[in-house]
Amino acid sequence: MSRSYTVRTYGCQMNVHDSERMAGLLEDAGYARADDPDTADVVVFNTCAVRENADNKLYGNLGHLRPRKQENPDMQIAVGGCLAQKDRDTITRRAPWVDVVFGTHNVHALPTLLERARHNETAQVEIAEALEVFPSTLPARRDSAYAGWVSISVGCNNTCTFCIVPSLRGKERDRRPGDVLAEVQALAADGVLEVTLLGQNVNAYGQDFSDGDLDRSAFSKLLRACGDVEGLERVRFTSPHPRDFTSDVIAAMAETPNVCPQLHMPLQSGSDDVLRRMRRSYRSERFLKILADVRESIPDAAITTDIIVGFPGETEADFQATLDVVEAARFSAAFTFQYSPRPGTPAADLPDQLPKKVVQERYERLVALQERISWEENRAQEGRTVEVLVSAGEGRKDGATRRLTGRARDGRLVHFAPGDTTGIRPGDVVTVTVDRGAPHHLVADGGVLTHRRTRAGDASEAGDRPTGAPTTLGLPVFGKPAAEPAPVSPCAVPTTAGAR
């Protein structure tokens, strides 16, 4: 009888995708996904180290599993991800019932470490200092039949003073464009309608194979190349950096039909002084100019952002500058965070750390402002007809309201009443008219205007999941791509910089 597993994921989209790879590795090794996660033989924690309470959350969850481990010594617990990369031996010291600790650079070793821990009857801690195998070459158990993550790079070359990610995921390493497109094409061939290109800084793509002659158009070429992938209806990407965001990316977004009118552009602060201390190499004027250029080319673009409140030394005037930029930017949504010092980052040692009470009060003011703006922006959608890719699990109240849920092309969450239309499945595409805008979603209760059944819907109904693993995708290759045949069309993969 095969052993069962469950993976618990915390943090960003990169972690979510890494968890798909962990699940794929385990199933490739003979494990089966647990029907009941609470009874799994193997519990894997894929951790995040960005938030202040990440440590508390992990050790709290490990503590809850201790009685189960004592009752069943054959059960195994593994901890991976960013917090594992950071804390290393600390985890097994604080929670000696943990069997395996692995880092961000050696995800591929998980099945081997679990088997070694069972055989040796002792904890296995293995943290690689550099990427050994690109995660995208590993098997995957995709969570969705209709939407897939595609990693185009790992790591980050920026030196933001608040961020611990570069020290945990290393310098940026770019996949060759041919490998990226092969994975995108394989997903589309499996019926996937939407892909999201992932990277810590997607529009810096191409640095790793530039040989000192950086082609800054590498990412825009990749977006355009995705437009030629048969069957692929939606392309998204996250996250760009304002410093590297160029006009050719805006043009590629506007001119490539399957690239969605959505942009996540991290602001972090509206104060130029704070941005300087954060080592963010742009200022508020430059940031707002990017947004204006995007909206000039893509008038209906929905723009979201990240904002940190309470960075060391932030004055009331600094915070007011953030409020002013938020008011001017008209974000459709914002992910707001209270600054917390992360050991190992330069900002943790800066003077003038703000009292929690001050940070909390400013945070609440920012959230109230953004809630108002989000509501106003969503109310502006009322009366519009939108195309919705039906999803599973995003509408927590769907059972009570008898609505279904999906995402519009601009990324907005849409709850809709199916009306007389039956047989709508996750992965199908519908059009609806928006009746009401709420701060965090749109509501369409007038019934479905059109319903298109898709291969993704068929797969969802059957419980099938795409692999997205082309047979041509082999070992990871970094650096400048080898010379390739001349492109067949202007959107094909170029021979020098490829297509992130």
N, C-alpha and C positions, 0 to 999 in steps of 0.2 A: 504494500500500500504506500503510495507516495505521501510525502510530508507536505503539509499545507503551509502557506505563507500569507502575510499581509504586509503592506508597506504604508507607513504613516508619513505624510509629507508636510513640511513646514517651509514657508518662504516663497521665493519668486518663481516665475515661469521656468527658469532654468532648472530649479529643483524638481518641479513637476515633471519636466521631460526626463531628467535623470532618473526619477522614480519609475518611469515607463521602461527605461533601460534595465534597472534593477529587477523589475518584475519579469522582463523578457529573459534575462540571464537565469533567473531562478527556474522559470518554466522550461527553459532549454536544458537545465540540469535535472529535470524530473520532478520539480516541486509543482504543486497545484494551488491555485488561488483559493484561499479559505472562503467558504460560503458564509461563515460567521467569523469576522475578524477577532472576536474575543476568545476564540478557541484555536487560533492558528498555532501550528507547531513552531513557526519561525516568525518573529516580529522584527521588522526592519524600520528604524527611524531614520529618515532623511532630513537632516537638521539645517537650520538657518542660524547665522550668527549676527545678523544685522540688528535685530531688536534687543533691547536691554533685558527683556524677560525671557529670551530664548533659553538661557541656562536653566532658569527656574521651571520653565515649561517641560524641558527634557527630563530633568531629574525628578520632577513631580510624576511624570508618566512612567519613568523607570521604577519609581517607588511603588506605584500601583501594580506593577507587574511582578514585584518581588514575591508576594505570596504564591502566585501561580508557578513561578520558577522553583520555589521551595517544594511545592506539591508535585511538580513534574520536572525533575532535573533534565529530562531529554528535550524540553522546550529550549529554544535558543533565541537570544536577543542580540541584534546587531545595530550599531549606531554608525551612520555615515553622514556625509555632507559637510557643510562649512564649519559647524561647531565641532565636529569630530576632527577636522583638519586643524582647528585652533587649539583644542584642549588635549588631544592625544591621550597620554597616560592618565590624565586627570579623571577621565570618565570611568575607567576601571578601578581607580582608587576610591572614587565617591560611590560607585555602584559596582562592586566586585562581582555581582551576578550577571553582568553583561558578558557575552561570549565573544563578540567580534567588534572591533573598531576599525573603520577604514575611512579614507579621506576622499577629497574631490578629484584626485588625480588617478585613483586606482579602483574605480567603480567595478571594473571588469573582474577584480579579484574576489568579489563577494562570495560566490559559490565555493571557491577553493578554501577561503578562510573559514566558512561555516563547517566544511567537512574536516578541515584540520583541527578546528576547535573540538569537534566531536571525537575525533580520533585521539587527540592528545589530552583531552579532558582539562584543557586550560585555555584561558582567554587569549585570543589572537589580536594583536594590535599592529596594524600595518598602514603607515602613512607615507605615501610617496611625495617627494619634493617637487616633482615635475610630471606633467601629463605623460602617461605611458601609452594609453590607447585612447584615441578620440572616441567619446561616448557614442557618436552617431554610427560607428561601425559595429556596435553591439546589437544583439537581438533586442526587440522591444515588444512589450505588451501594451499596445496603444489603448488609451482610455476611451477614445471616441472613434466611431466609424465614419464621421463626417468632417472632423477637423483634426489637423495634426500639427505638432511642433516640429520645426526643422532648425537645428542648430547650425549656424554658419561660422561661428567662432566661439572660443572659450577664453576666459581671462580678460584682463583690462590693462591698458598702458597709462591710464589717468592716475593722478595722485591727489584726488580729493581728500581733504584732511579729515573728513568725517567717516570715510568709507573703509571698511576692512576687507572688502571683496578682493582687491588685487593681491593682497598678501595670502589669501586663502585659495584663490583660483589661478594665480600666477599671471604672467604676461600674456598679452593677446596672442592666440594662435588661430590662424584662419584656415578653414577647409578650402580645398581647391574648388573652384566654381563648378567644374564638371561633376564633382561628387555631390555638391549641394543640389544641382539640378537633377541628377540621377535619382536622388531621394525624393525630391518634389514630384518628378514624373512617376516614380513607383507608387507614391501615395495616390496620385490622381488616377493611375491605372487601377488601383484597388477601389476606386469610387469616392475617395475623399474629395470634398468640394472646397475646403478652405485650409490653407496652411499659414502658419505664423513663423516668420523667420526670426530666430533668436540670437542675441548676442548681448554682451554687457554694453557694447557701444557699436551698434550695427553699422553706422555710416562711417566708421573707421576701417571697415572691411577693405582688405587689399594691402594693408601695411606689411603683413607677414610674407608676402611674395612679391614685394616691389623691387627688391635688389637696390634699395636706395633711391629709386625713381618712382615715387608713389603715384599711382594712377588714382586720383580722387574720385573718378567716375565709376570705380569698380562696383560699388553698391547699386548705383542707379542702373548700371548695365545688368546686374543680377535681377533687379525688379522687372526690367523690360523683358528679360529672357523668360521670367516666370509667366509673362503674358502670352507666350507661345506654347505653354503646356496644355495639351488637349484635355478637356474635362475639368480643368481647374477654374473655379468660378470666383474665388476670393483669396486675396493675398494681403496679409497684414505683417507688420514687423514691430519689434520692440527690443531694446530701447535705443533711440538715437541720442546724441549729445549735441547741444546747440553749437559747440565750437566747430564741429565737423559737418554740420548740416548745410548743404550747398544747393544752389538753384537747380542743378541737374537732377537731384533727387525729387524736388518739387515737380519738375517737368515730367519725370518718369511716373510719378504718382498720378498726375493729371492725364497723361497720355496713354497709360496702360489700363485698359478697361477693367481687368480683374483685380487691380490694386485698389483696396477699399479707401473711401474718403475718411480716413481716421488717422490721427497722429497722436502719439504719446510723447510729449516733449517736456522733460524734467526741468522745472524752474529752480527748485530748492530754496531760493530766496529772491525777493525783489529789491534787496538792498545791495548796491554795488560794493559797499564796504564789506558786507558779510560775504558776498560772492568772492571777493578778493581773499578773505581769510579762509574760505572754503577751498581755494585754488580752483575755482570754476572759471575757465578762461573765456568768459563772455560777460556782458553787462546787461542791465535790464533793457536798455534801448535796442541793443542787438537782438535780444530775445523777442521783444515785441515786433521788431521788423520781420523776423522769421515768420511769426504768426500772420502778419499782414500779407506777406508774400504768398503763404500757403492759401489763405482765404481769397486772394485775388485770382489764383489759378484754380482753386477748388472751393467755390463759395459755400458748399454745404458740408465742408469738413468738420467733423467733431474732434476737438482737441482736448486731451486730458494731460495731467501733469503730476509731478511729485513736489511736495513742499515740506521743508523742515522748519519747525518753530523752536525758538529758544537756543539757537547756536551760541556758543560762548561769546560774550561781549555784545550780543544783540541788544540794541537800545530800543526804546519805544519808537524813535524816529525810524530806525531800521525796520521794525515790524510794520510801521505805517506804510513804508515803501513797498513791502510785500503786499499789503492790502490794496494799495494803489495799482500795482501790476495785475493782481488777480481781478480787480474790477475792470481794468482795461482789456485783459486777455479774454474774458468771457469763456472760461473753460467749461466744457460740458460736464466734467467731473474732475476731482482732484484727490489724490492719495496723500493725506496729510499726516505728518509724524512729529511727535515731540522728540527733540534732540535728547539722546542719551549717550554718554561717553562710552566708546568701545575700546577696551584695552588694546594697545598696539597701534592705535591711530594717532596722528599728530594732534588732532583736536582734543583728545582726551587730556592732554597736558597743557592746553591753553588756559590762561588766566580768565577770570570773570565768568566762571560757570554760573548759570542762572539758577535761582531758587525754583524748586518744583512748582510752587504756587504761582509764580510769575509766568512760567511756561504754560501751565494749565489754563490760566486766564486768557493768554494770547491765543492759544490753540482753540479755545471755545469761540473766540471772536472770529477767527479765520474760518472755522467750520460753519458758523452761522452765515457768514458772507457767501461762502461757496455754495451752501445749500440754497440760498436765495437765487444765486446766479444759475445753478443747475436747474432749478425749478422753472425759472424764466426761459431758459434755453429749451427745456423740454416742452413747455407750453407752446413755444413757437412752432413745434412740430405738429400741433393739433390740426387735423384736416388733411394732412399729407398721406399719400399712399406709399407704404414702405414694403420692401421685400425682406422677408424674414426667413433665416435658416433655422428651422426648428431644432431645439436642443433638449437635452435631458438633464434634469436635476438642478436647473438654475432657478426655477420658480418654486420657492419653498411653500407657497400658499396655493399652488395650482390645484391640489386636491380639494381644498375647501371652496375655491372660487370657480372650479370647473373650467379654468383657462389652461391654455398651453403657453409655452414660452420659447423665445428664440432671440437671435441677435439680428438687428438691421445691418445693412452694409456699413453704416458709420459706427458700428459697435454698440449702439444703444440697446439696452435690454427691453424687449417688447413682450408684454403679457397680452394674449389675445383669446377671445372666445371663438371656438371653431364654428359655432352656429350649426347649420344643417350639414356641414361637411364632415364626413367620417373617414376613418382610416389614415389620419395624419400621424406620421411617425417622426421621431428624431432623425434628422438628416434630410427630410423633405423640405421643400421650399414653398412658402405661401406669400401672398400679398394681402395686406390689410390696410384699413384706414385708421389713423390714430384719432381716438376720441378725446384722450386726456393725457396730459403730461404731468408726471409726479417727479419729485426731486431726483429719484434714482432709476426711474423706468418710465416707459410709455404703456398706455392701456388702449387696446382696440377691442371693443365689445360689439362691434357691428357685424361680426361674422367674417368669414374668409372670402375674399374676392376671387382668388385663383389658388389652386393647389397643384403642385407638380411633384409627382412621385419620383424618387431618385434611387440610384444604386446604393447610395449611402443609407437611405431609408430602408431598403431591402436588407442591407447588412445589419443595421440596428435591430430590425425586427427579428432577424435570425440569430442575433447575438454574436455575429462575426466581427472581427477587428482586423484592420489592415496591418501589414508588417512594415510597409514602406522601406523594404530592404531589397534594392536591386541586386541582381546577381553580379553586376559589374563593380559593386562597391566593395573594395578590399581593404587592405591595411591603410591606416591613416597616412596621408602624405602632406607634408607641410612645405612651405617655400614656393618659389615661383613655378607655375605650371609649365609642363613641357609644351613645346610647340604643337599646335593642333591644326587640323585642316581648316581652310578658310570657311568662315560662317556662311550658312546657306541663306540667311536673311539678316537684316540689320539688327534683329533682336536676338540672334543666336549668340552663343558664348564667344567672346573675343579671344584672340590667340595670345594676348599678352597679360591682361589683368583678370580675365575671367568675367564671370558675371556676377555679394552677401545678401 
